[in-house]
């Protein structure tokens, strides 16, 4: 068991949150990172015990065109500021991982500048891919080179060069010795050389016990990256897509199928894949914007915190803020926020209150971190599963329908269960509990005998996010999970529509392609139409593969 097995992450894009200038003037340090110190207490109050923050190091603009790996970006402050920030996080029990942008550098990086100055005589001429002194580029360098994403602003490092590998490994050692970080998120891990990542893993094993490597991967078999030789975890884009579209389409089959496939990737073992789960981040639209029914914010986040994997909350989404992708800009996804504007959010904002409750439940129910996964009930609009660890069984129920729904479900050996969100207590009869799952809502049913009676404010008032006082919903007849699954689905809710499921897979591939294209550069309306109009599964898969 490692710290990250029980982690609940908070994710900060610091240049955006601190309202730093879009371009770096490389002037005197501006100590904006220090303005984030009050956020540490907020992160802890939210029930998070780990922070992913980045990019942080000196760069030209958005942070991913690194100028100096060993210097905090001047717009954020000094190395001492970062050391103190991490120290304060540790004091409050929060682990810290940083962004490692090791696929490419900016043009102001020392090795690239030396090539510009000394050309063929530069000792760094082999630090970048396909440097051609017979070529040229829009900067009139008098040579060309391989870039990342179609932008010569991002010069692609030659990861097979031992000198490059050794330098980046030394950077990791420096970050640990200087800042005492606990892990690294590898940017663009899906295009990193595997031998390169294996070298990084060896350093991770060397520098600190349980030092965590997590990679940004959008598509593919996650086992390629997550294993004993490379990374500990990767971003779970498969589940990200399923969580919002499964609610927008009233299609819990999509979510359940995705979970089953991912769980099977890990060998159907609780200690298998521990993926980094999220519903939004600095590259995709806010979950509150994506949801057609804002009330689904509740069941979406219940699933985020209870399905196998490591949950993460992107800064601001705990307040229910909006964020829509704009043409040629991600600024709306990375806004400046003043914590003082949300001073009483944990008590007064239903979104924040929900996530604080979920964070506490996650930390007090080990089965949600270590338990196996078993599907108990599934229809298009209702979904239930259990997480069992050493005989302790937690039951999770969600409902995306506008009516209440009663479920009778198998449970553990306890005599009573408590709804950890609602506070409701139900008795176990012949190994089963019968619970009413409110419309567009859900709950986490914990064995009462194993739960300390918490304060009343632990329980989240399960009123709707957008309608604090909803009208009483009609109750759908009981669904007993002992029935044949197909019979239950057909009698209680619309049957699984295979066409809808296939459409969901197509939509997921289209989104993955657009996400990759947007990382590479501006996406025109025509380019977007070309992707959306392609509804052929095999063609879309080949399109994704063509990027790598």
C-alpha positions as CSV (number, residue, x, y, z in Angstrom):
1,X,0.0,0.0,0.0
2,X,1.4,3.4,-1.1
3,X,0.2,6.9,-0.4
4,X,-1.2,7.3,-3.9
5,X,-3.5,4.2,-3.4
6,X,-5.5,6.3,-1.0
7,X,-5.1,9.7,-2.8
8,X,-7.8,12.1,-3.6
9,X,-6.2,14.7,-5.9
10,X,-6.7,18.4,-6.4
11,X,-5.4,19.8,-9.7
12,X,-4.1,23.3,-10.2
13,X,-3.0,25.1,-13.4
14,X,-1.0,27.8,-11.5
15,X,-0.4,30.3,-14.3
16,X,-4.1,30.5,-14.8
17,X,-5.2,30.4,-11.2
18,X,-2.8,33.2,-10.3
19,X,-3.7,35.4,-13.3
20,X,-0.1,35.4,-14.5
21,X,0.7,37.3,-17.8
22,X,0.3,35.2,-20.9
23,X,3.9,35.9,-22.0
24,X,7.0,35.7,-19.9
25,X,9.1,38.9,-19.8
26,X,11.9,37.1,-17.9
27,X,11.9,40.0,-15.4
28,X,12.1,40.2,-11.7
29,X,10.2,37.3,-9.9
30,X,6.6,38.0,-9.1
31,X,5.6,36.0,-6.1
32,X,2.2,34.8,-7.3
33,X,2.7,31.3,-6.1
34,X,2.6,32.6,-2.5
35,X,-1.0,33.7,-3.2
36,X,-1.9,30.0,-3.4
37,X,-0.9,29.2,0.1
38,X,-4.4,29.8,1.5
39,X,-5.7,27.3,-1.1
40,X,-3.8,24.5,0.8
41,X,-6.3,24.7,3.7
42,X,-9.1,24.7,1.2
43,X,-7.8,21.6,-0.5
44,X,-7.5,19.9,2.9
45,X,-11.0,20.9,3.9
46,X,-12.3,19.5,0.6
47,X,-11.0,16.1,1.6
48,X,-8.1,16.0,-0.8
49,X,-4.8,14.7,0.3
50,X,-2.7,15.2,-2.8
51,X,-2.1,18.0,-5.2
52,X,-1.1,18.0,-8.9
53,X,0.2,21.4,-9.8
54,X,1.9,22.5,-13.0
55,X,3.5,23.5,-15.2
56,X,5.7,25.5,-12.9
57,X,9.1,26.0,-14.4
58,X,10.5,28.9,-16.5
59,X,8.8,29.0,-19.9
60,X,7.8,31.3,-22.7
61,X,4.0,31.3,-22.4
62,X,1.6,28.6,-21.3
63,X,4.2,26.7,-19.4
64,X,4.8,23.7,-21.7
65,X,7.6,25.4,-23.7
66,X,10.2,25.0,-21.0
67,X,13.1,27.5,-20.8
68,X,14.7,26.2,-17.6
69,X,13.8,23.0,-15.8
70,X,15.5,24.1,-12.6
71,X,14.0,27.5,-12.1
72,X,10.4,28.4,-11.0
73,X,8.7,30.5,-13.7
74,X,9.5,34.2,-13.0
75,X,5.8,35.0,-13.2
76,X,5.2,32.7,-10.2
77,X,8.2,33.5,-8.0
78,X,11.4,31.9,-6.9
79,X,12.6,28.4,-6.1
80,X,12.4,29.3,-2.4
81,X,8.7,30.1,-2.9
82,X,8.2,26.6,-4.4
83,X,10.1,24.9,-1.6
84,X,8.0,26.7,1.0
85,X,4.8,25.9,-0.8
86,X,5.6,22.2,-0.9
87,X,6.6,22.2,2.7
88,X,3.3,23.8,3.7
89,X,1.4,21.2,1.7
90,X,3.3,18.4,3.6
91,X,2.6,20.1,6.9
92,X,-1.1,19.9,6.1
93,X,-0.8,16.3,5.0
94,X,-1.0,16.9,1.3
95,X,1.4,15.2,-1.2
96,X,2.6,17.1,-4.2
97,X,3.3,16.1,-7.8
98,X,4.5,18.4,-10.5
99,X,4.2,18.5,-14.3
100,X,7.2,17.0,-16.1
101,X,7.4,18.3,-19.7
102,X,10.1,16.0,-20.9
103,X,9.0,15.5,-24.5
104,X,10.0,18.9,-25.8
105,X,11.5,22.2,-24.7
106,X,11.0,25.8,-25.7
107,X,13.4,27.6,-28.1
108,X,14.9,29.6,-25.2
109,X,16.2,26.4,-23.6
110,X,20.0,26.5,-23.2
111,X,20.7,23.5,-25.5
112,X,18.6,24.9,-28.3
113,X,20.2,28.4,-27.9
114,X,23.7,26.7,-28.2
115,X,22.7,25.1,-31.5
116,X,21.6,28.5,-32.8
117,X,24.9,30.0,-31.8
118,X,27.3,27.2,-32.8
119,X,25.3,25.2,-35.3
120,X,27.3,22.0,-36.4
121,X,29.9,22.6,-33.7
122,X,27.3,22.6,-30.9
123,X,27.7,19.7,-28.4
124,X,23.9,19.8,-28.2
125,X,23.2,19.3,-31.9
126,X,22.0,15.7,-31.2
127,X,19.7,16.7,-28.3
128,X,16.8,17.3,-30.6
129,X,15.2,15.2,-33.3
130,X,16.1,15.5,-36.9
131,X,18.2,18.7,-36.7
132,X,18.9,19.6,-40.4
133,X,21.5,22.4,-41.1
134,X,20.4,22.4,-44.7
135,X,16.9,23.4,-43.8
136,X,15.3,26.5,-42.3
137,X,12.1,27.5,-40.5
138,X,9.8,30.5,-40.0
139,X,12.3,31.9,-37.4
140,X,15.0,31.9,-40.0
141,X,17.3,29.9,-37.8
142,X,19.2,28.5,-40.8
143,X,18.2,24.9,-39.8
144,X,15.1,22.9,-39.3
145,X,14.1,20.4,-36.6
146,X,11.3,18.1,-35.5
147,X,8.7,19.8,-33.4
148,X,5.8,18.8,-31.3
149,X,2.2,19.4,-32.4
150,X,3.2,21.3,-35.6
151,X,4.7,24.2,-33.6
152,X,8.4,25.1,-34.0
153,X,7.9,26.8,-30.6
154,X,8.1,23.3,-29.1
155,X,11.4,21.6,-30.1
156,X,11.2,17.8,-29.7
157,X,13.9,16.3,-27.6
158,X,15.8,13.3,-28.8
159,X,14.9,10.8,-26.1
160,X,17.2,8.1,-27.4
161,X,20.3,10.4,-26.8
162,X,21.9,9.2,-23.5
163,X,22.9,12.8,-22.7
164,X,19.3,13.9,-22.9
165,X,18.1,11.0,-20.8
166,X,20.8,11.6,-18.1
167,X,19.9,15.4,-18.0
168,X,16.2,14.7,-17.5
169,X,17.0,12.1,-14.8
170,X,19.1,14.7,-13.0
171,X,16.2,17.2,-13.3
172,X,14.0,14.7,-11.3
173,X,16.7,14.2,-8.7
174,X,17.0,18.0,-8.4
175,X,13.3,18.5,-8.0
176,X,13.2,16.0,-5.1
177,X,16.3,17.3,-3.4
178,X,15.3,21.0,-3.9
179,X,11.6,20.9,-3.5
180,X,10.9,17.5,-1.8
181,X,8.1,16.6,-4.3
182,X,6.3,13.2,-4.2
183,X,5.8,12.5,-7.9
184,X,5.6,13.7,-11.4
185,X,2.9,13.8,-14.1
186,X,4.5,13.2,-17.4
187,X,3.1,15.4,-20.1
188,X,2.4,13.7,-23.5
189,X,3.4,10.3,-22.1
190,X,1.6,8.6,-25.0
191,X,4.4,9.8,-27.3
192,X,7.4,9.3,-25.0
193,X,9.9,6.6,-25.8
194,X,9.4,3.6,-23.6
195,X,13.1,3.1,-22.9
196,X,13.1,6.8,-21.8
197,X,10.2,6.2,-19.4
198,X,11.9,3.1,-18.0
199,X,14.9,5.3,-17.2
200,X,12.6,7.7,-15.4
201,X,11.0,4.9,-13.5
202,X,14.4,3.7,-12.3
203,X,15.1,7.2,-11.0
204,X,11.7,7.4,-9.4
205,X,12.5,4.1,-7.5
206,X,15.8,5.6,-6.5
207,X,14.9,9.1,-5.2
208,X,12.1,8.5,-2.7
209,X,10.0,5.7,-1.4
210,X,6.6,5.5,-3.2
211,X,7.6,8.3,-5.7
212,X,4.7,8.3,-8.2
213,X,4.9,8.6,-12.0
214,X,1.6,9.3,-13.7
215,X,1.4,9.8,-17.5
216,X,-0.9,11.8,-19.8
217,X,-2.3,9.1,-22.1
218,X,-5.5,9.7,-24.2
219,X,-6.2,6.5,-26.0
220,X,-5.1,2.9,-26.1
221,X,-4.4,-0.1,-23.8
222,X,-3.2,1.4,-20.6
223,X,-1.2,-1.7,-19.7
224,X,1.4,-0.5,-22.3
225,X,2.3,2.3,-19.9
226,X,1.2,1.1,-16.5
227,X,3.4,-1.7,-15.3
228,X,6.4,-2.4,-13.0
229,X,8.9,-1.1,-15.5
230,X,7.4,2.2,-16.7
231,X,4.6,4.2,-15.0
232,X,2.4,3.7,-11.9
233,X,-0.7,5.3,-13.5
234,X,-2.1,7.2,-16.5
235,X,-4.9,9.6,-17.1
236,X,-8.2,7.8,-17.5
237,X,-9.7,9.5,-20.6
238,X,-11.8,6.4,-21.3
239,X,-13.8,6.9,-18.1
240,X,-13.8,10.7,-18.4
241,X,-15.7,10.4,-21.7
242,X,-18.1,7.7,-20.4
243,X,-19.0,9.7,-17.2
244,X,-20.4,12.7,-18.9
245,X,-21.9,11.1,-22.0
246,X,-23.3,8.2,-20.0
247,X,-25.4,10.8,-18.1
248,X,-26.2,13.0,-21.1
249,X,-27.4,10.0,-23.1
250,X,-29.1,8.3,-20.1
251,X,-26.8,5.4,-20.9
252,X,-25.3,3.8,-17.8
253,X,-24.4,0.8,-20.0
254,X,-21.6,2.9,-21.5
255,X,-20.1,3.7,-18.1
256,X,-20.5,0.1,-16.8
257,X,-19.0,-1.3,-20.0
258,X,-16.0,1.1,-19.7
259,X,-15.4,0.2,-16.1
260,X,-15.6,-3.5,-16.8
261,X,-13.1,-3.2,-19.7
262,X,-10.7,-1.2,-17.6
263,X,-11.1,-3.5,-14.6
264,X,-10.3,-6.5,-16.9
265,X,-7.2,-4.6,-18.1
266,X,-6.0,-4.9,-14.5
267,X,-6.7,-8.6,-14.4
268,X,-10.0,-8.2,-12.4
269,X,-7.8,-7.5,-9.3
270,X,-8.2,-4.6,-6.8
271,X,-4.4,-4.1,-7.0
272,X,-4.5,-4.0,-10.8
273,X,-4.6,-0.7,-12.7
274,X,-4.9,2.4,-10.4
275,X,-5.9,5.0,-13.0
276,X,-6.1,8.7,-12.5
277,X,-9.8,9.5,-12.8
278,X,-11.2,12.9,-13.6
279,X,-14.2,14.6,-15.0
280,X,-12.4,17.7,-16.2
281,X,-8.9,19.3,-16.4
282,X,-7.0,22.1,-18.0
283,X,-7.5,20.7,-21.5
284,X,-11.2,19.8,-21.6
285,X,-14.4,21.6,-20.8
286,X,-15.7,21.9,-17.3
287,X,-18.1,19.1,-16.2
288,X,-20.8,21.6,-15.2
289,X,-20.7,22.9,-18.8
290,X,-20.7,19.5,-20.4
291,X,-23.7,18.1,-18.5
292,X,-27.1,18.6,-20.2
293,X,-28.8,18.2,-16.9
294,X,-26.9,20.1,-14.2
295,X,-28.5,17.9,-11.5
296,X,-26.3,15.0,-12.8
297,X,-23.3,16.8,-11.2
298,X,-24.3,14.6,-8.1
299,X,-24.2,11.1,-9.6
300,X,-21.2,11.9,-11.8
301,X,-19.1,12.8,-8.8
302,X,-20.4,9.9,-6.7
303,X,-19.1,7.6,-9.5
304,X,-15.8,9.6,-9.7
305,X,-15.1,9.0,-6.0
306,X,-16.3,5.4,-5.8
307,X,-15.3,3.6,-9.0
308,X,-11.9,1.9,-9.2
309,X,-9.1,4.4,-9.6
310,X,-7.7,7.6,-8.0
311,X,-10.2,10.6,-8.1
312,X,-9.1,14.1,-9.0
313,X,-10.9,17.5,-8.8
314,X,-9.8,20.3,-11.1
315,X,-9.6,23.7,-9.3
316,X,-12.9,25.6,-9.5
317,X,-15.1,22.7,-10.5
318,X,-15.9,22.1,-6.8
319,X,-17.7,25.4,-7.0
320,X,-19.7,24.4,-10.1
321,X,-18.1,26.9,-12.4
322,X,-18.5,26.9,-16.2
323,X,-15.7,26.6,-18.7
324,X,-16.1,26.1,-22.4
325,X,-13.4,25.6,-25.0
326,X,-12.9,28.7,-27.2
327,X,-11.5,28.9,-30.7
328,X,-7.7,28.9,-30.5
329,X,-7.7,29.4,-26.7
330,X,-8.0,27.4,-23.5
331,X,-8.0,30.5,-21.3
332,X,-11.6,29.9,-20.2
333,X,-10.6,26.5,-18.9
334,X,-7.8,28.0,-16.9
335,X,-9.3,31.0,-15.2
336,X,-8.0,33.2,-12.4
337,X,-10.1,32.7,-9.2
338,X,-10.0,34.5,-5.8
339,X,-10.5,32.0,-3.0
340,X,-12.1,34.8,-1.0
341,X,-15.0,34.8,-3.5
342,X,-15.9,31.3,-2.3
343,X,-15.3,31.8,1.4
344,X,-18.3,29.8,2.7
345,X,-18.5,27.4,-0.2
346,X,-18.1,24.2,1.8
347,X,-21.2,25.0,3.8
348,X,-23.2,27.2,1.4
349,X,-22.4,25.9,-2.1
350,X,-24.1,22.5,-2.8
351,X,-21.4,21.4,-5.3
352,X,-18.6,22.1,-2.8
353,X,-20.4,20.6,0.0
354,X,-21.0,17.4,-2.0
355,X,-17.3,17.1,-2.9
356,X,-16.2,17.7,0.7
357,X,-18.5,15.0,1.9
358,X,-17.3,12.6,-0.8
359,X,-13.7,13.4,0.1
360,X,-14.3,12.5,3.7
361,X,-16.2,9.3,2.8
362,X,-13.4,8.2,0.5
363,X,-10.9,8.6,3.4
364,X,-13.0,6.7,5.9
365,X,-14.1,3.8,3.7
366,X,-10.9,1.9,2.7
367,X,-13.0,-0.4,0.4
368,X,-13.3,2.5,-2.0
369,X,-9.5,2.6,-2.4
370,X,-8.6,-1.1,-2.1
371,X,-11.8,-3.1,-2.7
372,X,-12.8,-5.2,-5.6
373,X,-15.5,-4.2,-8.0
374,X,-18.8,-6.0,-8.6
375,X,-21.7,-4.8,-10.7
376,X,-25.1,-5.4,-8.9
377,X,-27.7,-3.7,-11.0
378,X,-27.7,-2.0,-14.4
379,X,-30.3,-0.3,-16.5
380,X,-29.9,2.7,-18.8
381,X,-30.8,5.0,-15.9
382,X,-29.9,3.1,-12.8
383,X,-26.6,1.6,-11.7
384,X,-25.4,-0.1,-8.6
385,X,-22.1,-1.8,-7.7
386,X,-20.2,-2.9,-4.6
387,X,-16.6,-2.4,-3.5
388,X,-15.5,-5.2,-1.1
389,X,-12.3,-5.3,1.0
390,X,-11.6,-8.1,3.5
391,X,-15.3,-8.7,4.0
392,X,-16.2,-5.0,4.4
393,X,-18.7,-4.2,1.6
394,X,-19.6,-0.7,0.4
395,X,-22.6,-0.4,-2.0
396,X,-22.9,2.5,-4.4
397,X,-26.2,3.5,-6.1
398,X,-26.9,6.1,-8.7
399,X,-29.9,7.2,-10.7
400,X,-29.9,9.5,-13.7
401,X,-33.7,9.5,-14.1
402,X,-36.2,12.2,-13.1
403,X,-38.0,9.7,-10.9
404,X,-36.9,8.0,-7.7
405,X,-36.0,4.4,-8.0
406,X,-36.1,1.6,-5.4
407,X,-33.4,-1.0,-5.5
408,X,-33.0,-4.3,-3.5
409,X,-29.3,-5.2,-3.6
410,X,-27.0,-7.8,-2.0
411,X,-24.7,-6.4,0.6
412,X,-22.2,-7.4,3.3
413,X,-22.5,-9.1,6.6
414,X,-23.5,-6.0,8.7
415,X,-26.9,-5.8,10.2
416,X,-27.5,-2.2,9.1
417,X,-26.2,0.2,6.5
418,X,-26.0,4.0,6.5
419,X,-26.3,6.2,3.5
420,X,-23.0,8.2,3.8
421,X,-24.5,11.1,1.9
422,X,-28.1,11.0,3.1
423,X,-27.6,9.7,6.6
424,X,-30.5,7.3,6.1
425,X,-30.2,3.9,8.0
426,X,-31.5,0.7,6.4
427,X,-31.6,-2.8,7.8
428,X,-30.2,-5.9,6.1
429,X,-32.8,-8.6,5.4
430,X,-31.5,-12.0,4.1
431,X,-28.3,-10.4,3.0
432,X,-29.9,-7.6,1.1
433,X,-30.8,-3.9,1.6
434,X,-33.7,-2.1,0.0
435,X,-33.0,1.6,-0.7
436,X,-34.7,4.4,-2.4
437,X,-32.4,6.3,-4.8
438,X,-33.6,9.8,-5.4
439,X,-34.1,11.2,-8.8
440,X,-30.8,12.4,-10.5
441,X,-29.0,11.4,-7.3
442,X,-27.2,8.6,-5.5
443,X,-25.7,7.4,-2.3
444,X,-22.9,5.4,-0.8
445,X,-24.1,2.7,1.6
446,X,-21.5,1.9,4.3
447,X,-21.8,-0.9,7.0
448,X,-23.1,0.9,10.1
449,X,-21.2,-1.4,12.4
450,X,-17.9,-0.3,10.9
451,X,-18.6,3.4,10.7
452,X,-18.1,5.9,13.5
453,X,-21.2,8.0,14.0
454,X,-20.0,11.3,12.3
455,X,-21.2,14.8,12.9
456,X,-24.4,15.8,11.3
457,X,-22.6,18.1,8.9
458,X,-20.8,15.1,7.3
459,X,-24.0,14.2,5.5
460,X,-24.7,16.0,2.2
461,X,-28.2,17.2,1.8
462,X,-29.0,15.3,-1.3
463,X,-31.3,18.0,-2.8
464,X,-30.7,18.7,-6.4
465,X,-27.8,20.9,-7.4
466,X,-30.0,23.3,-9.4
467,X,-33.3,22.8,-7.5
468,X,-32.8,23.0,-3.7
469,X,-36.4,22.1,-3.0
470,X,-37.5,19.6,-5.8
471,X,-41.0,18.4,-6.1
472,X,-41.7,14.9,-4.7
473,X,-40.9,12.4,-7.5
474,X,-42.9,9.3,-8.2
475,X,-41.3,6.1,-7.1
476,X,-40.5,3.4,-9.7
477,X,-41.3,-0.2,-8.5
478,X,-38.5,-2.2,-6.8
479,X,-35.7,-3.6,-8.9
480,X,-34.3,-6.8,-7.3
481,X,-30.7,-7.5,-8.5
482,X,-31.4,-11.3,-8.1
483,X,-33.5,-11.1,-11.3
484,X,-31.9,-11.8,-14.7
485,X,-30.1,-8.6,-15.6
486,X,-31.8,-8.3,-19.0
487,X,-35.2,-8.9,-17.5
488,X,-34.5,-6.2,-14.9
489,X,-33.4,-3.7,-17.5
490,X,-36.4,-4.4,-19.7
491,X,-39.0,-4.1,-17.0
492,X,-37.6,-1.1,-15.1
493,X,-36.0,1.1,-17.7
494,X,-35.3,1.3,-21.5
495,X,-33.3,-1.7,-22.6
496,X,-29.7,-1.3,-23.7
497,X,-29.6,0.2,-27.1
498,X,-26.6,-1.3,-29.0
499,X,-26.8,1.4,-31.6
500,X,-26.5,4.0,-28.8
501,X,-23.5,2.2,-27.4
502,X,-21.8,2.1,-30.7
503,X,-22.5,5.8,-31.2
504,X,-20.9,6.4,-27.8
505,X,-17.7,4.6,-28.9
506,X,-17.6,6.7,-32.1
507,X,-18.1,9.9,-30.1
508,X,-15.3,8.9,-27.7
509,X,-12.9,8.4,-30.6
510,X,-13.9,11.7,-32.2
511,X,-13.3,13.5,-28.9
512,X,-9.9,11.9,-28.6
513,X,-8.9,12.9,-32.1
514,X,-10.0,16.5,-31.5
515,X,-8.2,16.6,-28.2
516,X,-5.0,15.5,-29.9
517,X,-5.4,17.9,-32.7
518,X,-6.0,20.8,-30.3
519,X,-2.8,20.0,-28.5
520,X,-1.0,20.1,-31.8
521,X,-2.4,23.5,-32.9
522,X,-5.4,25.5,-33.9
523,X,-8.4,23.4,-35.1
524,X,-10.4,25.1,-37.8
525,X,-14.2,24.6,-38.2
526,X,-13.6,22.5,-41.3
527,X,-11.1,20.3,-39.5
528,X,-13.7,19.8,-36.7
529,X,-16.4,19.0,-39.2
530,X,-14.1,16.4,-40.9
531,X,-13.7,14.6,-37.6
532,X,-17.4,14.8,-36.6
533,X,-18.6,13.6,-40.1
534,X,-16.4,10.5,-39.9
535,X,-18.5,7.9,-38.1
536,X,-16.6,4.8,-39.1
537,X,-15.0,3.1,-36.1
538,X,-12.0,1.5,-37.8
539,X,-11.2,4.7,-39.7
540,X,-11.3,6.7,-36.5
541,X,-9.0,4.2,-34.7
542,X,-6.5,4.5,-37.6
543,X,-6.7,8.2,-37.4
544,X,-5.8,8.1,-33.7
545,X,-2.9,5.8,-34.4
546,X,-1.6,8.1,-37.2
547,X,-0.7,10.7,-34.6
548,X,1.9,8.5,-33.0
